[in-house]
Amino acid sequence: MLQVRRETRRMIDVLIAGGGYVGLSLAVSLKKAASHLDVMVVDAAPEGVWKKDERASAVAAAAERMLDVLGVWPAIAPEAEPILRMVITDSKATDPVRPVFLTFEGDGGDGRPFAHMVPNTALVGALRHACDELEVSIRQSTVVENFKSGDHSVAVTLAGGETVEARLLVACDGVRSKLREAAGIKVVEFDYGQAGIVTTVEHERPHGGTAEEHFLPAGPFATLPLKDNRSSLVWTESTYDAERLVKEDDFIFEEELERRFGHKLGRLKVVGGRRAFPLGLTLARDFVAPRFALAGDAAHGIHPISGQGLNLGFKDVAALAETIVEADRLGLDIGSLAVLERYQTWRRFDTFRMGVTTDVLNRLFSNDIMPVRVARDVGLGIVDRLPSLKRFFIRQAAGTAGRSDPRLLAGEPI
């Protein structure tokens, strides 16, 4: 018997494709500032899959201020571990001593630590709860099949044949965004031939809120403080070695881990799952098209060497939310290209600057060429002896808002 696909239509203001921290925080930001906006989040992931995410992310002070304004930080704070100090070394995994070339200590400018480590489950859980309270519609296990932009709306076809008419479609569907491709937006891409192994370890002695980044020939090995004598690891290796290591048995994996982690925190035990994620540089050439915008990893994927991937996404959210809300207050069309160009101008240069910065840092430090190693170690030593330069880097790590940055990052409501 021939089945006829039934099509229904609904008109809303903003449809957000992607239910991660970027999509959810954008929905919360819009509803907090303009409760009359009809916002829908469409998430392709199955219901409850976010609860299985064992990873943690570095939330900079500026992003913390934003989450505070949105009313979600109080729910996150009990799970967040402050980063009070950053230590940088440059050595080989086999070196018996790892000299410290650079240390950072300080706050984000208002007494807050310059960053916190936050479990992804706590972050996403708090944002989903806020969406529920603000009556944001979240459609789980739902895929955007295609869309077509018109003069006054974009027609978004969901799996099953339902069509939603929206004034604006925002793609927050990750670094391999299918919606970005469907919009015809080109990207600058580069594969580093590296993968980041992510896992969690437990250690005997407390970390004291210290994060460490060891520059090793294969790439950076970062240890980031978590609650209860635990640390989150981002361990960079060649793609081949990373895939080999995650498949090894626990004994061999922990032996390789100890060679890089060291013994200063006592005995180590892997307490989380381990996964390897391919590392590369992906930068969208455009962030907007008529009735369409990119945010988060869909707009940019950078190397984790600076720990700023998540915070770039929050900057996108702050800028896009302010652009949409202010246009709505002025009675402008929130999906028009003229309005969206403000968001693109706001974010594209900063994103390209950060992408280039992380690319240069990775190329500079992921090698064992002696003249290069000597030069970079001298450079780190010089920075360590210049307090004003160190304060500048702390402000960058904290994402401290400048005069032209979105209000949410300064802790101000839109």
N, C-alpha and C positions, 0 to 999 in steps of 0.2 A: 504494500500500500504506500503510495507516494505521500511523504510528509512535507507539509508546507511550513517553511521557516517563518515564524511569526515575528513581526517587527513592531516594537513599541518605541515611543519617543518621549523624552523628558527634557525640559530646559533648565539649566543651572548656570551659575556664574563662572565657577572655576572647577575643572576636573583635573585632579592630580594623579598621574600614573606612577605608582611606586609607594609602598607603605613602609619604607625605612625611615631613619631619623630625619632625612631631608624632607621627604613628602609629608610626614606627620607634623614636623615643626612648622612647615609652611602653612598647613591647614590651621594649626593652632594660632599662628601669628595673624592670619587673615580674620579668623573668627573673633579673636580678642579685640582687634582694632575696629572691625566692621561686622557686627553680629548679624546684620541683615543679609550678608553675602551667603549664597547657597554654595557650599563647597563639598565636593565628593572626592574621596580617595579610593582608587582602584588598585588593588594589590594582587599580583599574579601568584604570590606565595601561598601555600596552604595555610589554613587556620592554625595558629599556635606555633608555627615553625620558628618564630623569633625567640621563643622561650628556650630553644635548644642551642642558641648561639653562645658559645663559651668565650668569645673574644671580649676584649676591653679596648677602649679608645681614650686618647688624650683629649680632654676638653679644655681649651685655653680660657683664660680669665674673661676675655671679651664674650666668648660663647656662654660662659657661666652667667654673666650679667644678662645676656639675652634670655636664657632659660629661666632666670629669676623673674624677669619682667613677665614672662609667659606663665608664671605660677607653677612651674614644674620642678624647679631646682630643689625645693624643700623635700620632695619625694625621692630625689636622686641622691641628695647629700649624704644620707646614712651609709650608702654603698660606695661613695667616692673617696679616694685616697689622694691627699694633696701631694704634688711634686714640689718639694722644698729646695731641691738641689739637683743640678745636672752636672755630670762628670763625663769628660770626653778623653779617650785614650787612642793611641795609634800604635799598633804592634802586629805581630804575627801570633797565630793561635799557639805556637810552640814556645814563644818567649816566656822565660820564667818570671820576668818582671814586666809589668805594663805601666810605663810612666804616664802620669796624668799631665796633659798639656793644657787643658782648659776646664774651668769650673764656672758654673753660673749659680748664683743665689740671689733671691730678691722676690718681690711681689709684682702683681699685675698693675700696680699704680694706685690702688685703693685699699691696700692691706690684704687683698686676696692672694693666695698662691698663684704663680703664673700659669699653672695648669693643674688639673685633677685627672687621675685615671678612673674611668667609670665603666663598669660592666655594661656591655651592649644591652643586656636584658633589662637592666634598671633604666637605661636611657629610653629605650623604645617603649617599655611598659608604662613609664610616666607620661610619655607623649600620647600613647593610645588612651590612657585614662582621661587625659585632658580633652582629647577628641570626643570621647563619649560624653563628658560633661558639657561640651560646647555644641553637642548634637551634630557633629561632623559625620556624614554617612561614609562608612568604610565597607567597601565591597571586596571580600576576601576570595581568593582562588578565582579571580576574574581577570581575563586577558583583554587588552585592547587589540583588536584585530586590525583595524585600520581607521583612518580619519580623513576628512576632507574639509579644508578651510573655505569659508564663504565670506561674503562682505560683512555679515553681521554676527555670524556664529561659526563654530567648527562642529561638524557632525562626527561623533566618535562612535564607532561600532564595536560593541563588546561581544565576547564569546557568547553564543546562543542567539545572536541576532538583535539584541536590544541596542537601540541607538539613542545616545544622549547628546543633546544639543548644548553646547557650552559657549560662553563668551571667550574663554581662554582654556587651552590645554597646556599643562606643564608636565614635561617628561622628567621624572626622577627615577628612571628605570635602569640605572647602573652604567658602568663604563662601556659595556657592549650594547648600548641602547638601540633597540629596534625602532623606536619611535624617531630617534635622531636620524637614522638611516632612511626611514619612510618620509621624513621631512626634506630629504635631499641635502642635509647639512654635512659638509665634508669635514674631515678631521686630519690633524697632524699626528702621526703614530710612530712610535719606535719601541721595539722589543729589546729590553736590556739583556736577555738571555739569563736572567736571574729569577729566582722565586723566593718569596718570604715565607719562612716556616713560622707559624703562629701557634703558641701553646702557653700553658700556665705551669709554673713550678712552685713548690713549697720549699722553704729553707729553714734551717735551725735558728739563725740569728735574725733580728729585725733589720730591715733595710734603711730605716730612719728617713723615709720619704725621699730617698736618693734614686734618681734615674741615671743610668749609665749607657753611653753609646761607645762601643769599642769598634774602631775602624780596623777591620781585618782585610787581608788581600781579596777575599771573595766578596766582601761587602760588609755593611754595618751589622753589628750584633747589639741589639738594644734590649736592656732590662728595665722594666717600668714598674713602679711600686703599686701593689694592690693591698687590700685589707688582709689581716691575719697572717703575717709573715709569708706572703705570696708575692710573686712577680709575674707580670706578663712579658713574654718574649716575642720579639720580631727579629728573626734570625735569617739573614740573607746569604744565600749560596747560589752557585750556578744552578740552572734549572735541572740539569741531570743529577747533581749531588743532592739537591733538595728533595726531589722525588724519591731518590734512593734512601735518604735518611728517614723520611716519614714512613717508609715501608719496613724499616729495620725493626728487630725486636727491642723491647724496652731496655735491655741491658746495654746493647750497642748504642742506642740513641742517647741514653743518659751518659755513657762514657764520652761520646762526642760533645755532648752538651757541657759536661764539666770542664773539658779542655778549653772551652770558650768562656764559660761563666766564671771559672775560678772557684776557690774554696773560702773566700773571705766571709761568706754568709753560712758556712757550715755545710752539712750534708744536704743534697738536693733530691727532690722527688718530683717527677712529672705527675701533676694531678688533673690535667685537662687533656682533651683530645689534641691531636696534632694534625695540621693541614698545611699544605704548601699552596701559595697563591702566586700566579705569574706576575712579574713586575714589568711595567713599561710606562711610557709617556703617551697620553692621549689628550689632545687639546682640540676642542671643536672650533672650527674657523668662525662660526657664527653662533651666538647664544639664543637668537630669536628668529622667528619667521612670522608671517601674518597669523595671529591667534595661536601662537605656539612659542613656548620658551623652554630652555634646558636649565636644569639646576643640579648641583651635586656632581656625582661621578659621571652622569650623562653628559656634562659639559667639560669635565676635566678629570683625568686620572694621572696622578703623579707618584713619584717614588716616595716610600714612607720614611726616607732618610731624615726628613725634618719633622715628621709627626704632625703635619698640618692638613692632611687630606680631609678629615672630618670637619675641621674648622673652616676650610675653604667652602665646604657645603653650607655651613651655618651662615657664612658671609653672603652666599648666594640668597639664602632664605631671607635674611634681613633686608637686603637690597630689593629683592623682587616683591616682598610683602609691602615695603614702604612705597614702591612704585605703583603697585596695584591700588592700595588703599588711598593714596593721595589723588590718583587719577579718578577714582570712584567719588571721592568727596567733591571734586571739581566738576563732576558730571561728564567726564570724558569716557570714551570707550576703552575699557581696560584691556581689550584684546587687540587693539589697533597697533600697527607697527610703529607709529609715531610715539605711542606711550611706551612700548616695550624697548625702544631704542635707548631710553634712559637707563634701564636696567643693564643692557648690554654695554653701554659706555661705562657704567659704574664698575662692572665686574670683569670685563674681558682683559684689560691691561694688567690688573692685579693677578689674575689667574695665569696669564702668560709669563709674567715676571716670576711667580712662584714655580711654575713649571720649568723655566730655564734655570732658575737657581738650584732646584733639586737635581736637575740633569747634570749641571756642572759639578755639584758636590759629589754625586755618585761616581762620575767619571774620574774626579780628582782623587777620591779616597778608596775606590774599589780596585786597587792595583798595588803592586809591590815594586814599582820602578824606583830605584834608590834616589836619583836626583829629585823626582817628584815628591817622594816621601820626605826627604830632608826639607824641601821648600815648604810643604804643607805644615810640617811640625814647627818650623820656624814661625810661620804665619799664625798658628794656633798659640804659640808662646807669646807672640807680640800682643794678640788680642787679650790674652789672660792678664797682661800687665797694663792694660788701658781701661780703667774703670768706666769712662764715658762710653767707650765702644761696647763694653760688656752690657751696660745699661740699655743701649740701643738694641742689642740682640735679645735681651730679656723682654723688652717691650714688643719686639717682633714675635717672640714665642708666645707672649701673652695675648697677642692680637689686639693690643691696646688701640682703641679707636682714635682716628685722627679727625680733623674738622670736617672732612668730606665723607666720612664713613656713615653708614646707616645708624639711625638712632637706637635701635635695639641693641647694637653692640656696645653702646655707651651706657646701657642700662636705662634708657628712656623709652617710654611707650610711643608707638607711632601716633 
